[in-house]
Amino acid sequence: MAAAQGRLSDGADGMDDAKDTAQGRAGGGLPPVFRAAVDALRTARVRSQVEVEPTPAPQRLAPYAHALEAVVVDGEQELADGRLVLLHDPAGHEAWQGTFRLVTLVRAELEPEMAADPLLPEVCWSWLTGALQARGLGYGEPSGTITRAASHYFGGLAERPAASQIEIRASWTPREGRGGVPDTGGHLAAWCDLLAQVGGLPPAGPGDTSVVTLPQRRGPQSR
């Protein structure tokens, strides 16, 4: 994979309609199960090459939302970037078949020979499902799109080489565990595995010292 071009600036399933990093439309405090799910994200262990930080969350997708963005770095080079949003609707959602949903946008630039591979979309989707399965995570109702785009430059930009990019937009329902709280930390780690794979990094083995705990941040703020 070639370097990704900059940080995310577009939306995924409404991701760019954002106000706060962990908030709800309803008044009062956050539901305990949602707060616990967000706390698990804050204490997750991820690869050191994947830099994760909170980002404003969308408001129109669910009553409660928390969002993270990440970039895969190798030295000074950015290999891939993405955004992960945790949604929660205490009343449940028919399409989700649950009360939580994870929504993601991941993208990276491609080398020309990889961009030409007709099986690339299927392979990229298998990276997502494989990352979840490799960590033994229960999930349901997965859906998404894989988009492969090519850019060619003309006129004043003619000196730029042609570029290709892969974009993964996906969502899935994490299975709820004890107390109705899903293993969001595990899902975040699997998502970082996906980012690393899209960025071209080798898989992290058991006991890999490149796996670190996220820096502690302030807890979710109620609205």
Accessible surface in RSA format (square Angstrom, percent):
REM  Atomic radii and reference values for relative SASA: ProtOr
REM  Chains: A
REM  Algorithm: Lee & Richards
REM  Probe-radius: 1.40
REM  Slices: 20
REM RES _ NUM      All-atoms   Total-Side   Main-Chain    Non-polar    All polar
REM                ABS   REL    ABS   REL    ABS   REL    ABS   REL    ABS   REL
RES MET A   1    35.48  18.4   1.94   1.3  33.53  79.8   1.94   1.7  33.53  44.4
RES ALA A   2    26.90  24.7  23.86  36.8   3.04   6.9  26.90  37.9   0.00   0.0
RES ALA A   3    29.96  27.5  26.84  41.4   3.12   7.1  26.84  37.8   3.12   8.3
RES ALA A   4     8.05   7.4   0.07   0.1   7.98  18.2   0.07   0.1   7.98  21.1
RES GLN A   5   108.37  60.6  91.14  66.6  17.23  41.0  36.74  78.2  71.62  54.3
RES GLY A   6    41.68  51.4   0.00   N/A  41.68  51.4  33.52  92.0   8.16  18.3
RES ARG A   7   100.06  42.0  86.72  44.2  13.34  31.8  46.35  63.3  53.71  32.6
RES LEU A   8    16.73   9.3   1.21   0.9  15.51  39.0   1.21   0.9  15.51  41.7
RES SER A   9   101.10  85.4  68.22  91.0  32.88  75.7  46.76  99.6  54.34  76.1
RES ASP A  10    52.24  36.6  46.82  46.6   5.42  12.8  37.01  87.1  15.23  15.2
RES GLY A  11    16.83  20.8   0.00   N/A  16.83  20.8   5.06  13.9  11.77  26.4
RES ALA A  12     0.00   0.0   0.00   0.0   0.00   0.0   0.00   0.0   0.00   0.0
RES ASP A  13    80.91  56.7  59.83  59.5  21.09  49.9  30.17  71.0  50.74  50.6
RES GLY A  14    27.68  34.1   0.00   N/A  27.68  34.1  17.33  47.6  10.35  23.2
RES MET A  15     0.99   0.5   0.00   0.0   0.99   2.4   0.00   0.0   0.99   1.3
RES ASP A  16    93.13  65.2  65.51  65.2  27.62  65.3  20.31  47.8  72.82  72.6
RES ASP A  17    37.76  26.4  31.40  31.3   6.36  15.0  11.15  26.2  26.61  26.5
RES ALA A  18    30.66  28.2  11.52  17.8  19.13  43.5  11.52  16.2  19.13  50.7
RES LYS A  19   147.10  71.8 114.89  70.5  32.21  76.7  61.87  55.7  85.23  90.8
RES ASP A  20    51.77  36.3  49.18  49.0   2.59   6.1  15.18  35.7  36.59  36.5
RES THR A  21    42.93  30.5  42.93  43.5   0.00   0.0  21.11  28.3  21.82  33.0
RES ALA A  22     0.85   0.8   0.51   0.8   0.34   0.8   0.51   0.7   0.34   0.9
RES GLN A  23     2.64   1.5   2.64   1.9   0.00   0.0   1.92   4.1   0.72   0.5
RES GLY A  24     0.91   1.1   0.00   N/A   0.91   1.1   0.73   2.0   0.18   0.4
RES ARG A  25   121.71  51.1  99.23  50.6  22.47  53.5  42.63  58.3  79.08  47.9
RES ALA A  26    50.12  46.1  37.01  57.1  13.11  29.8  47.42  66.8   2.70   7.1
RES GLY A  27    67.56  83.3   0.00   N/A  67.56  83.3  37.86 103.9  29.70  66.5
RES GLY A  28    52.65  64.9   0.00   N/A  52.65  64.9  40.03 109.9  12.61  28.2
RES GLY A  29    51.16  63.1   0.00   N/A  51.16  63.1  23.98  65.8  27.18  60.9
RES LEU A  30    13.98   7.8   1.37   1.0  12.61  31.7   1.45   1.0  12.54  33.7
RES PRO A  31    23.96  17.5  17.86  16.3   6.09  22.2  23.88  19.7   0.08   0.5
RES PRO A  32   113.20  82.5 104.12  94.9   9.08  33.0 108.89  89.9   4.31  26.8
RES VAL A  33    43.72  28.8  43.10  39.0   0.63   1.5  43.72  38.0   0.00   0.0
RES PHE A  34     0.00   0.0   0.00   0.0   0.00   0.0   0.00   0.0   0.00   0.0
RES ARG A  35    85.20  35.8  85.20  43.4   0.00   0.0  38.81  53.0  46.40  28.1
RES ALA A  36    42.13  38.7  33.23  51.3   8.90  20.3  37.95  53.4   4.18  11.1
RES ALA A  37     0.00   0.0   0.00   0.0   0.00   0.0   0.00   0.0   0.00   0.0
RES VAL A  38     0.53   0.4   0.53   0.5   0.00   0.0   0.53   0.5   0.00   0.0
RES ASP A  39    53.14  37.2  52.49  52.2   0.65   1.5  21.83  51.4  31.31  31.2
RES ALA A  40    31.41  28.9  24.27  37.5   7.14  16.3  29.58  41.7   1.83   4.9
RES LEU A  41     3.17   1.8   2.81   2.0   0.36   0.9   2.96   2.1   0.21   0.6
RES ARG A  42    44.43  18.7  42.81  21.8   1.62   3.9  11.28  15.4  33.15  20.1
RES THR A  43    72.29  51.4  60.69  61.5  11.60  27.6  44.17  59.3  28.12  42.5
RES ALA A  44     7.97   7.3   0.38   0.6   7.59  17.3   7.97  11.2   0.00   0.0
RES ARG A  45   133.16  55.9 124.77  63.6   8.39  20.0  51.53  70.4  81.63  49.5
RES VAL A  46     4.12   2.7   1.16   1.1   2.96   7.1   4.12   3.6   0.00   0.0
RES ARG A  47    13.13   5.5  12.39   6.3   0.74   1.8   2.59   3.5  10.54   6.4
RES SER A  48    56.18  47.5  37.46  50.0  18.72  43.1  26.34  56.1  29.84  41.8
RES GLN A  49    50.72  28.4  48.07  35.1   2.65   6.3  22.50  47.9  28.22  21.4
RES VAL A  50     5.41   3.6   0.00   0.0   5.41  13.0   0.00   0.0   5.41  14.7
RES GLU A  51    89.70  51.5  81.33  61.5   8.36  19.9  36.49  70.6  53.21  43.4
RES VAL A  52    10.30   6.8   0.00   0.0  10.30  24.8   0.22   0.2  10.07  27.3
RES GLU A  53    77.50  44.5  77.50  58.6   0.00   0.0  18.12  35.0  59.39  48.5
RES PRO A  54    49.88  36.4  35.63  32.5  14.25  51.8  35.63  29.4  14.25  88.6
RES THR A  55    14.91  10.6  13.36  13.5   1.54   3.7   2.16   2.9  12.74  19.3
RES PRO A  56    67.96  49.5  64.95  59.2   3.00  10.9  64.95  53.6   3.00  18.7
RES ALA A  57     0.00   0.0   0.00   0.0   0.00   0.0   0.00   0.0   0.00   0.0
RES PRO A  58     0.57   0.4   0.49   0.4   0.08   0.3   0.49   0.4   0.08   0.5
RES GLN A  59    27.91  15.6  27.78  20.3   0.13   0.3   7.15  15.2  20.76  15.7
RES ARG A  60   176.83  74.2 151.48  77.2  25.35  60.4  64.60  88.3 112.23  68.0
RES LEU A  61    57.91  32.3  37.03  26.5  20.87  52.5  40.19  28.2  17.72  47.7
RES ALA A  62     4.18   3.8   0.11   0.2   4.07   9.3   3.78   5.3   0.40   1.1
RES PRO A  63    27.98  20.4  27.78  25.3   0.20   0.7  27.78  22.9   0.20   1.3
RES TYR A  64    18.69   8.7  18.69  10.6   0.00   0.0   3.28   2.5  15.41  19.0
RES ALA A  65     0.02   0.0   0.02   0.0   0.00   0.0   0.02   0.0   0.00   0.0
RES HIS A  66    12.10   6.6  11.36   7.9   0.74   1.9   9.82  10.1   2.28   2.7
RES ALA A  67     0.05   0.0   0.00   0.0   0.05   0.1   0.05   0.1   0.00   0.0
RES LEU A  68     7.55   4.2   7.55   5.4   0.00   0.0   7.55   5.3   0.00   0.0
RES GLU A  69    27.53  15.8  27.48  20.8   0.04   0.1   3.28   6.3  24.25  19.8
RES ALA A  70     3.12   2.9   0.00   0.0   3.12   7.1   1.32   1.9   1.80   4.8
RES VAL A  71     0.12   0.1   0.12   0.1   0.00   0.0   0.12   0.1   0.00   0.0
RES VAL A  72     0.00   0.0   0.00   0.0   0.00   0.0   0.00   0.0   0.00   0.0
RES VAL A  73    28.46  18.7  26.56  24.0   1.90   4.6  26.56  23.1   1.90   5.1
RES ASP A  74    81.99  57.4  72.00  71.7   9.99  23.6   5.39  12.7  76.60  76.4
RES GLY A  75    72.45  89.3   0.00   N/A  72.45  89.3  43.30 118.8  29.15  65.3
RES GLU A  76   183.66 105.4 144.24 109.1  39.42  93.9  66.87 129.3 116.78  95.3
RES GLN A  77    85.82  48.0  79.30  58.0   6.52  15.5  26.97  57.4  58.84  44.6
RES GLU A  78    48.54  27.9  45.37  34.3   3.17   7.5  16.67  32.2  31.87  26.0
RES LEU A  79    12.05   6.7  12.05   8.6   0.00   0.0  12.05   8.5   0.00   0.0
RES ALA A  80     0.00   0.0   0.00   0.0   0.00   0.0   0.00   0.0   0.00   0.0
RES ASP A  81     1.15   0.8   1.15   1.1   0.00   0.0   1.14   2.7   0.01   0.0
RES GLY A  82     0.14   0.2   0.00   N/A   0.14   0.2   0.00   0.0   0.14   0.3
RES ARG A  83    19.02   8.0  19.02   9.7   0.00   0.0   2.11   2.9  16.91  10.2
RES LEU A  84     3.51   2.0   2.13   1.5   1.37   3.5   2.13   1.5   1.37   3.7
RES VAL A  85     0.00   0.0   0.00   0.0   0.00   0.0   0.00   0.0   0.00   0.0
RES LEU A  86     1.46   0.8   0.60   0.4   0.86   2.2   0.60   0.4   0.86   2.3
RES LEU A  87     5.67   3.2   5.67   4.1   0.00   0.0   5.67   4.0   0.00   0.0
RES HIS A  88     3.76   2.1   3.76   2.6   0.00   0.0   3.11   3.2   0.65   0.8
RES ASP A  89    24.61  17.2  24.61  24.5   0.00   0.0   0.13   0.3  24.48  24.4
RES PRO A  90    72.92  53.1  47.81  43.6  25.12  91.3  50.41  41.6  22.52 139.9
RES ALA A  91    98.76  90.8  56.17  86.7  42.60  96.9  68.69  96.7  30.07  79.7
RES GLY A  92    25.78  31.8   0.00   N/A  25.78  31.8  14.09  38.7  11.69  26.2
RES HIS A  93    74.97  41.0  64.82  45.1  10.15  26.0  42.77  44.1  32.20  37.5
RES GLU A  94   157.75  90.6 138.09 104.5  19.66  46.8  59.76 115.6  98.00  80.0
RES ALA A  95    68.35  62.8  47.47  73.3  20.89  47.5  58.31  82.1  10.04  26.6
RES TRP A  96    19.02   7.6  19.02   9.2   0.00   0.0   5.67   3.0  13.35  21.7
RES GLN A  97   108.21  60.5  84.05  61.4  24.15  57.5  26.70  56.8  81.51  61.8
RES GLY A  98    21.39  26.4   0.00   N/A  21.39  26.4  17.89  49.1   3.49   7.8
RES THR A  99    31.82  22.6  31.82  32.3   0.00   0.0  28.72  38.6   3.10   4.7
RES PHE A 100     0.35   0.2   0.22   0.1   0.13   0.3   0.22   0.1   0.13   0.4
RES ARG A 101    15.69   6.6  15.69   8.0   0.00   0.0   1.94   2.6  13.75   8.3
RES LEU A 102     0.54   0.3   0.54   0.4   0.00   0.0   0.54   0.4   0.00   0.0
RES VAL A 103     6.86   4.5   6.86   6.2   0.00   0.0   6.86   6.0   0.00   0.0
RES THR A 104     0.00   0.0   0.00   0.0   0.00   0.0   0.00   0.0   0.00   0.0
RES LEU A 105     0.00   0.0   0.00   0.0   0.00   0.0   0.00   0.0   0.00   0.0
RES VAL A 106     0.02   0.0   0.00   0.0   0.02   0.1   0.00   0.0   0.02   0.1
RES ARG A 107    24.51  10.3  24.44  12.5   0.07   0.2   0.47   0.6  24.04  14.6
RES ALA A 108     0.00   0.0   0.00   0.0   0.00   0.0   0.00   0.0   0.00   0.0
RES GLU A 109    23.36  13.4  23.36  17.7   0.00   0.0   2.40   4.7  20.96  17.1
RES LEU A 110     7.89   4.4   0.00   0.0   7.89  19.8   0.00   0.0   7.89  21.2
RES GLU A 111    66.03  37.9  65.88  49.8   0.15   0.4  17.94  34.7  48.09  39.3
RES PRO A 112    99.10  72.2  89.43  81.5   9.67  35.2  93.80  77.4   5.30  32.9
RES GLU A 113   131.15  75.3 111.32  84.2  19.83  47.2  70.91 137.2  60.24  49.2
RES MET A 114    64.06  33.2  58.78  38.9   5.28  12.6  63.94  54.4   0.12   0.2
RES ALA A 115    14.31  13.2   8.23  12.7   6.08  13.8   8.43  11.9   5.87  15.6
RES ALA A 116    79.87  73.4  50.33  77.7  29.54  67.2  62.03  87.4  17.83  47.2
RES ASP A 117    58.48  41.0  53.17  52.9   5.31  12.6  14.14  33.3  44.34  44.2
RES PRO A 118   106.71  77.8  89.48  81.6  17.23  62.6  93.95  77.6  12.76  79.3
RES LEU A 119   112.33  62.6 112.33  80.4   0.00   0.0 112.33  78.9   0.00   0.0
RES LEU A 120     5.36   3.0   4.96   3.6   0.39   1.0   5.36   3.8   0.00   0.0
RES PRO A 121    34.26  25.0  33.18  30.2   1.08   3.9  33.69  27.8   0.56   3.5
RES GLU A 122   109.58  62.9  99.71  75.4   9.87  23.5  60.00 116.0  49.58  40.5
RES VAL A 123    55.81  36.7  53.95  48.8   1.86   4.5  55.80  48.5   0.02   0.0
RES CYS A 124     0.00   0.0   0.00   0.0   0.00   0.0   0.00   0.0   0.00   0.0
RES TRP A 125    69.19  27.8  69.19  33.5   0.00   0.0  50.34  26.8  18.85  30.6
RES SER A 126    56.71  47.9  49.99  66.7   6.72  15.5  40.08  85.3  16.63  23.3
RES TRP A 127    44.99  18.1  42.01  20.3   2.99   7.0  33.71  18.0  11.28  18.3
RES LEU A 128     4.31   2.4   4.31   3.1   0.00   0.0   4.31   3.0   0.00   0.0
RES THR A 129    23.89  17.0  23.89  24.2   0.00   0.0  11.99  16.1  11.90  18.0
RES GLY A 130    30.26  37.3   0.00   N/A  30.26  37.3  26.64  73.1   3.62   8.1
RES ALA A 131    11.05  10.2   2.67   4.1   8.38  19.1   9.42  13.3   1.63   4.3
RES LEU A 132     2.41   1.3   2.41   1.7   0.00   0.0   2.41   1.7   0.00   0.0
RES GLN A 133   113.46  63.4  94.25  68.9  19.20  45.7  36.64  78.0  76.82  58.3
RES ALA A 134    90.47  83.2  45.94  70.9  44.53 101.3  58.86  82.9  31.61  83.7
RES ARG A 135   106.74  44.8  77.94  39.7  28.80  68.6  25.48  34.8  81.26  49.2
RES GLY A 136    69.39  85.6   0.00   N/A  69.39  85.6  37.07 101.7  32.32  72.4
RES LEU A 137    18.74  10.4   8.39   6.0  10.35  26.0  10.18   7.2   8.55  23.0
RES GLY A 138    38.58  47.6   0.00   N/A  38.58  47.6  26.19  71.9  12.39  27.7
RES TYR A 139    45.18  21.1  24.89  14.2  20.29  52.8  15.89  11.9  29.30  36.1
RES GLY A 140     6.30   7.8   0.00   N/A   6.30   7.8   6.30  17.3   0.00   0.0
RES GLU A 141    79.26  45.5  66.49  50.3  12.77  30.4  10.84  21.0  68.43  55.9
RES PRO A 142    63.11  46.0  42.81  39.0  20.29  73.8  42.81  35.3  20.29 126.1
RES SER A 143    58.56  49.5  52.04  69.5   6.52  15.0  43.77  93.2  14.79  20.7
RES GLY A 144    42.27  52.1   0.00   N/A  42.27  52.1  10.10  27.7  32.17  72.0
RES THR A 145    79.92  56.8  74.07  75.1   5.85  13.9  74.10  99.5   5.81   8.8
RES ILE A 146    36.13  20.6   9.47   7.1  26.67  64.3   9.47   6.8  26.67  72.4
RES THR A 147    63.76  45.3  60.42  61.3   3.34   8.0  46.05  61.8  17.71  26.8
RES ARG A 148    90.05  37.8  60.31  30.7  29.73  70.8  20.41  27.9  69.64  42.2
RES ALA A 149    50.40  46.3  43.80  67.6   6.60  15.0  49.31  69.4   1.10   2.9
RES ALA A 150    69.25  63.7  37.73  58.2  31.52  71.7  37.73  53.1  31.52  83.5
RES SER A 151    51.78  43.8  46.86  62.5   4.92  11.3  15.26  32.5  36.52  51.2
RES HIS A 152   118.60  64.8  96.02  66.7  22.58  57.8  66.35  68.4  52.25  60.8
RES TYR A 153    49.24  23.0  33.02  18.8  16.22  42.2  23.14  17.4  26.11  32.2
RES PHE A 154   159.24  79.7 144.83  89.7  14.41  37.5 145.71  88.3  13.53  38.7
RES GLY A 155    65.26  80.5   0.00   N/A  65.26  80.5  45.81 125.7  19.45  43.6
RES GLY A 156    87.22 107.6   0.00   N/A  87.22 107.6  44.14 121.1  43.08  96.5
RES LEU A 157    87.01  48.5  84.96  60.8   2.05   5.1  87.01  61.1   0.00   0.0
RES ALA A 158    61.81  56.8  40.24  62.1  21.58  49.1  40.31  56.8  21.50  57.0
RES GLU A 159   174.22 100.0 141.81 107.3  32.41  77.2  63.68 123.2 110.54  90.2
RES ARG A 160   132.00  55.4 121.72  62.0  10.27  24.5  33.93  46.4  98.07  59.4
RES PRO A 161   110.32  80.4  98.20  89.5  12.12  44.1 108.40  89.5   1.92  11.9
RES ALA A 162    64.62  59.4  36.10  55.7  28.52  64.9  36.84  51.9  27.78  73.6
RES ALA A 163    24.00  22.1  15.93  24.6   8.07  18.3  22.49  31.7   1.50   4.0
RES SER A 164    20.68  17.5  17.91  23.9   2.77   6.4   2.47   5.3  18.21  25.5
RES GLN A 165    46.64  26.1  45.71  33.4   0.93   2.2  12.35  26.3  34.29  26.0
RES ILE A 166     0.09   0.1   0.09   0.1   0.00   0.0   0.09   0.1   0.00   0.0
RES GLU A 167    29.18  16.8  28.69  21.7   0.50   1.2   6.20  12.0  22.98  18.8
RES ILE A 168     0.13   0.1   0.13   0.1   0.00   0.0   0.13   0.1   0.00   0.0
RES ARG A 169    55.67  23.4  54.88  28.0   0.78   1.9  24.12  33.0  31.55  19.1
RES ALA A 170     2.07   1.9   0.01   0.0   2.06   4.7   1.93   2.7   0.14   0.4
RES SER A 171    16.25  13.7  15.55  20.8   0.70   1.6   3.63   7.7  12.63  17.7
RES TRP A 172     1.37   0.5   1.37   0.7   0.00   0.0   1.37   0.7   0.00   0.0
RES THR A 173     3.31   2.4   3.31   3.4   0.00   0.0   3.31   4.5   0.00   0.0
RES PRO A 174     0.56   0.4   0.00   0.0   0.56   2.0   0.00   0.0   0.56   3.5
RES ARG A 175   116.08  48.7 106.78  54.4   9.29  22.1  47.92  65.5  68.15  41.3
RES GLU A 176    75.73  43.5  45.10  34.1  30.63  72.9  17.96  34.7  57.76  47.2
RES GLY A 177    43.74  53.9   0.00   N/A  43.74  53.9  33.30  91.4  10.44  23.4
RES ARG A 178   234.14  98.3 204.49 104.2  29.65  70.6  90.46 123.6 143.68  87.1
RES GLY A 179    61.91  76.3   0.00   N/A  61.91  76.3  42.22 115.9  19.69  44.1
RES GLY A 180    25.45  31.4   0.00   N/A  25.45  31.4  18.93  51.9   6.52  14.6
RES VAL A 181    35.18  23.1  28.34  25.7   6.83  16.5  28.34  24.6   6.83  18.5
RES PRO A 182     2.77   2.0   0.00   0.0   2.77  10.1   0.11   0.1   2.65  16.5
RES ASP A 183    81.07  56.8  70.29  70.0  10.78  25.5  35.11  82.6  45.96  45.8
RES THR A 184     0.18   0.1   0.00   0.0   0.18   0.4   0.06   0.1   0.11   0.2
RES GLY A 185    11.38  14.0   0.00   N/A  11.38  14.0   9.95  27.3   1.44   3.2
RES GLY A 186    15.02  18.5   0.00   N/A  15.02  18.5  12.96  35.6   2.06   4.6
RES HIS A 187     2.49   1.4   2.47   1.7   0.02   0.0   0.28   0.3   2.21   2.6
RES LEU A 188     0.04   0.0   0.00   0.0   0.04   0.1   0.00   0.0   0.04   0.1
RES ALA A 189     5.64   5.2   4.82   7.4   0.82   1.9   5.12   7.2   0.52   1.4
RES ALA A 190     0.44   0.4   0.16   0.3   0.28   0.6   0.36   0.5   0.08   0.2
RES TRP A 191     1.37   0.6   0.00   0.0   1.37   3.2   1.32   0.7   0.06   0.1
RES CYS A 192     0.81   0.6   0.81   0.9   0.00   0.0   0.81   2.0   0.00   0.0
RES ASP A 193    35.75  25.0  31.09  30.9   4.66  11.0  18.30  43.1  17.45  17.4
RES LEU A 194     0.08   0.0   0.00   0.0   0.08   0.2   0.08   0.1   0.00   0.0
RES LEU A 195     0.00   0.0   0.00   0.0   0.00   0.0   0.00   0.0   0.00   0.0
RES ALA A 196     1.06   1.0   1.06   1.6   0.00   0.0   1.06   1.5   0.00   0.0
RES GLN A 197    73.73  41.2  68.08  49.8   5.65  13.5  17.44  37.1  56.30  42.7
RES VAL A 198     0.14   0.1   0.14   0.1   0.00   0.0   0.14   0.1   0.00   0.0
RES GLY A 199     2.64   3.2   0.00   N/A   2.64   3.2   0.00   0.0   2.64   5.9
RES GLY A 200    50.41  62.2   0.00   N/A  50.41  62.2  20.50  56.3  29.91  67.0
RES LEU A 201    27.95  15.6  18.72  13.4   9.23  23.2  19.03  13.4   8.92  24.0
RES PRO A 202    92.34  67.3  85.48  77.9   6.85  24.9  91.88  75.9   0.46   2.9
RES PRO A 203   124.41  90.7  99.03  90.3  25.38  92.3 107.10  88.4  17.31 107.6
RES ALA A 204    35.21  32.4   6.83  10.5  28.37  64.5   7.24  10.2  27.97  74.1
RES GLY A 205    38.04  46.9   0.00   N/A  38.04  46.9  28.77  78.9   9.28  20.8
RES PRO A 206   148.00 107.9 112.10 102.2  35.90 130.5 124.55 102.8  23.44 145.7
RES GLY A 207    78.89  97.3   0.00   N/A  78.89  97.3  44.24 121.4  34.65  77.6
RES ASP A 208    47.27  33.1  32.41  32.3  14.86  35.1  12.62  29.7  34.65  34.6
RES THR A 209   132.21  94.0 105.86 107.3  26.35  62.8  82.19 110.4  50.02  75.6
RES SER A 210    20.84  17.6  15.85  21.2   4.99  11.5  20.28  43.2   0.57   0.8
RES VAL A 211    32.36  21.3  26.22  23.7   6.14  14.8  26.22  22.8   6.14  16.7
RES VAL A 212    61.08  40.2  58.12  52.6   2.95   7.1  61.08  53.1   0.00   0.0
RES THR A 213    62.84  44.7  45.48  46.1  17.35  41.4  33.99  45.7  28.85  43.6
RES LEU A 214     7.81   4.3   5.35   3.8   2.46   6.2   5.40   3.8   2.41   6.5
RES PRO A 215    88.31  64.4  76.62  69.8  11.69  42.5  88.25  72.9   0.06   0.4
RES GLN A 216   117.56  65.7  87.50  63.9  30.06  71.6  64.74 137.8  52.81  40.1
RES ARG A 217    63.92  26.8  51.08  26.0  12.85  30.6  38.54  52.7  25.38  15.4
RES ARG A 218   194.03  81.5 170.79  87.1  23.24  55.3  84.37 115.3 109.66  66.5
RES GLY A 219    29.42  36.3   0.00   N/A  29.42  36.3  14.40  39.5  15.02  33.7
RES PRO A 220    11.85   8.6   1.14   1.0  10.71  38.9   5.29   4.4   6.56  40.8
RES GLN A 221    79.67  44.6  78.50  57.4   1.17   2.8  33.85  72.1  45.82  34.8
RES SER A 222    59.17  50.0  34.49  46.0  24.67  56.8   0.47   1.0  58.70  82.2
RES ARG A 223   159.01  66.8 116.91  59.6  42.10 100.2  66.81  91.3  92.20  55.9
END  Absolute sums over single chains surface
CHAIN  1 A    10453.2       7677.0       2776.2       5736.5       4716.7
END  Absolute sums over all chains
TOTAL         10453.2       7677.0       2776.2       5736.5       4716.7
